[in-house]
Amino acid sequence: MSNTTEQAHLKDEARVGYIDALLEKSEEAYLLALEIVNKPTIKYRTEGFCFFICNAWELLLKAFIIRRENDVSAIDFKHNPNQTLGLLECIEKVFTSTTDYTKGNLNLIREIRNKSTHLFLPEYDFKFASVFQRCVSNYNLFMKKHFPEYPLNRQVSAFVALSNLPGEKSSALSLNPKSLLQYKMLEDRISADKNEELITQTIKLVSTKKTKEADIKFSISDDSDGNVHFIEVPKDVNLTHPYSAKQAVRKIKETLALSAGISHGFTMSTFTNLCKDKNVKDNQNYCYEVDYGQSVIKKYSDSLIEYIIYIYTQDDNIDAANKKD
């Protein structure tokens, strides 16, 4: 092996090692972001999450740029090799479209990080749950698309569960008018971004006769202190069944991409076959038919999406669902 070839080989090894190191550090920052944001006892959740998720994205994008340019120095400033690109410069290098949804979400997170360092109101943390969840999902999708060999999410699930402690008092920071104005500006930004989806959380109560396993105790007796009555609640179909078939398939594909990779093979045909096989249309928890006179529109629930993902990921169902026409 010639000296030139050997040097090129060593350079390639160094570049690969550098990319791996960036990905590992990126994952560490990502895990810290999830750990902080999912602990309700921490009052610095938004600031902590934004700081670490921005760091995670910056390292991930740097690894991408180096691999794409085949050069470690691609992340250096041209006129100052001692300084590497910041998050904003990395975003502009990778996401060149001005309408890219991932770029828009990441810039919003960056803006929240920059503005909320000192004056953010802790009681408004949960307001940003949908923005944070989208950022985490985008991070996962980008990593799995460009670095499929990297074993992401070995330790955690990519989910943001922001909530406030019951009875939590308002922060004294709300006495500063700048805090309220700052929050209002960020809230308007989120409302204007149509790509940000609401996060739906479903709480299921299961009745059990084992008292030691129960979190809540109740009685059916009318004269009991903790009596319970079963009632029928009118449904708002737009809330309970918000998805068309196309929207349901899109959410299923996105979830599968996070857990099984982008080559999951799920299609609209797969969705149709599974719904037919499982008689989904006959179960109103999954499917609700809205009669508009001349046409009937099927609307689907979050429960159906969870159910379809579950049965599809069973080994016996994947091939069968994809082979049917």
N, C-alpha and C positions, 0 to 999 in steps of 0.2 A: 504494500500500500504506500503510495507516494505521500510526501509531507502535505501536499495540497489537499489530497483526498482525506487524509487523516484529520487535518484541521477542520475540513467541512463537516466530517462526521462528528467531531467533538462539539462543533458549533450547533449542529442539529440536536445533539443530546442535551446541550445546555438550554436550548430554546424550549424543548419539550419539558425539561425539568422545571423551567421557569413558569411555563403555562400551568403545569400541575400544581406548583406552589401557589400561584394566584388563585386557582380554583379552590384549593383547600382553604385558603384564607377567606375567600369569598363565602364559602359554605359556613365557616365559623361565624362570620358577621351575620349571615342569614339566620343561623340558629339562635344567635343572641337576640336578633330582632324579634323572632317568634316567641322566645322565652319571655322577653320583657313585656311584649304587648298582650300576652295571655295570662299575666299575673295581676288580678284586680287589686292586690294590696300595694302595688307599686303606683305611685302618683306621677311618675315621670315617664309614663308609657308611650305617649305620642312622640315626645322628644327623643326618647331612647330608641323607639322603633325606627323613626325616620333617619336618625343618625346611622344606625347599623345597617338598615336596608339600603341606604344610599351608598354606604361603604361596600356592601356586598355587590351591588350593581356595578360600581366603578371597577372593582377588581375583576368581575366577570367580563365586562366590556373590554378591559385591557387584555385579558387572555384571548378574547375573540379577535381583537385588532392584531395582536402579535401573530396568531395563527393565520389570519387572512393575509397579512403583509409578509409573512415568513421572515420576520425581523424583530428582534427584541427591542431595538431602538425605535420602533414605530410608535411607541407610546411616550417618547421623549419630545419636549418642545424643541423646535428646530434651532432656535437661537440660544437655548439653554439646556444642554444635555444633562445637567444635574437636576433638572426638574421634570417630573412626568405630568402627563395630561390629567386634568381634574375631571370630575363627573360630567360637567357641562360639555367640555370638549369631546369626551368619549361619546356622549349621546349624539352630538352633531356628526361625529365621524361614522357612527354605526347606523343611526336612523336618519336617513337623508330626506325622507318625505315629511312635509310639514303637517300632514294629516294622520300620521302614524299614531294609532291609539296607545301603543306601548310607550311611545315617546311622550305623548301628552300626559299620561298617567305619571310617568317618572318625573317629568318636569313639575307636576303638581306636588308630588311627594317632596321634591327638592325645595319647592317654594314653602311648603309647610315647615320643613326642617329649618329653613333660613329665618322664617318669621316667628316661629313658636319657641325659640330657645329660652326666652326669659318671661314672656307675657302670656303663654298659652294657659287656657282655663282647663284644669284637670277634669271637671265634670262634663266636658264636651268631648272627651276622648272617643266615646262610642259613636259619635256622629260621623267619624271618619272610617268606620269599619269597612264599608264597601270599597273605599279608595285603597285602603291597605290590603284588603283581600285581593283586589285586582292586581295590585303591584306584586304580591306574593305569587299569584297564579302566572303572571307574565314572566317572572323570574324563573319559575319552574319550566315553563314552556320554552323559553329561550335556552336554558341550560340543556334540556333534553333534546332540543333540535340541533344545536351546534356542538354539544359535547355529550352525545348519547352514551359514551363509554364511562362517563363519570357517575358513580353510584350515589346520586342525591337522595335525600330523605330516607336514609337508613335508620334514623333515630326518631324522626317526628313525622306528623302529618301536616301538610301545608294548609293550615287553616287558622284564620284569625277569629278569635272569640272575644271581642271587646264588650265589656259590660261594666257597669258601675256598682259599687257596693251599696246595699240598701241603706237608706238613711244618711247617705253621704252629704256633708254640708258643702255649701257653695264656697268656692275659693275666695279669699280676700282680694285676689288679683282682679276680680270683677269690679272692684271699686275704682279701678283705673279705666277711664273711658276708652283708652287706646286698646285695651284688651278686647273689649266688646266689639270695637270697630274692626280690629284685626280678624276676629273670629267671623264676623259677618262677611267680610271680603272673601275669606276662604270658603265659607258656606256657599256663597254665590257662585264661586268657581266650580264647586262640586255639582251644584244644581244645573249649571250650564253645560256640563259634560255629559252628554247623553249616553256615552259608552259605559259610564259607571253604573253597575247593577246593584239593586238592593240585595242585602244578604238576608235570606229567609232561614230562621232557626225554628225547628219543630221540637216541641217538648212532648214526650209521650209518657203518660202515667199508666203503670201496670198494677193491677190489683193483686195482692198476695195475702195469704192467711198467716204467713210467718211474720210475727210482730217484730222480731229482731232485725229483719231485713228491710223493714218499712222506713221510709223517710217521713211520710205523712200518715197520720192515723185518722180514720173517719168511721162513721157509723151510719147505717141506713135508717135507724130508728128516728122517728119524728121528735121524740122528747130528749134526744141525746144532745150534749153540749157541742159535739162536733158532727152534727148530722149533715148528710149530703143528699141532694136531690139531683136526679138525672134529668136533664132538660134538652130539648132540641133547639139548636141555635141556627137561625137563618144564615145561609151561605152567600157570601159575595164571591161569585165564580171568578171574577177578575183577580181576586186575592188568593183563593184556594186552588184555582187551576189557571195560572197565568200564561201557560205556554201553548203555542201552536205546535204542530208536529215538527216543523222546521226549527223552531226555537229549542224544543226539547232535544232534538238530535244534536244541535250545536253544543248545548250544555253537557250532554253525555260524552260527546267527542272530546271536549275540553277536559273533563274529569278523567277520562280514560288516558288521555295524553299525559296527565300528571302521574298516574299510577302505573300504566302499562307501556308508556312510550308512544311516539307518534305513529307507529306502525300497528295500531290496535285493530284496524280493519273494520271498524264499525261504520255503517252507512245507513241511509234512509231506508233501504231495502231490509237491512237487519232489524231496524226499529219496527217496521211494518210487520215483519214475520213474527217477531217476539210478541208484539201486541196481539196478533191474531192467535198465536199458539196459547197464550195465557188468558185469552178472553178479557183483555183489558177493558174493552168498551162496556162490559157488563158490571164493572166495579167502579162506582162513583168516587171512591177514594183516589182512583187513578185517572179516570177519564170522565168528562162531563160533556154531554152533547147539548149545544145551544141551537135551538130551532129559530131560524130567521125567516120562516115561511117558505120561501123557494129553495132554501138550502139549509143544511145542518152542519154546523162547525164543531169539530171535536177540540176540546181544550184539555190540557194535561197538567198534572200536579207535580210538586217536588217529590212527593212520595213515589210517583211512578218512575221518575228519573233515578232515584235511589234503587228501586226495585229492578229496573232494567239493567243498571250497572252491575247489580249483584248477580242476576241470573246469567248475564253475558260473560262475566269473568269466571264462571264455572267452566271447567275444561270441556265438559260434555256438550255445552251449549254453543260454544264459539263457532266451530266448524258447521254444525247443523244450521245455525241461524244465517250464516253467510252463504251457504250453498243453495238455499231456497230462493226461488224467484217470486 
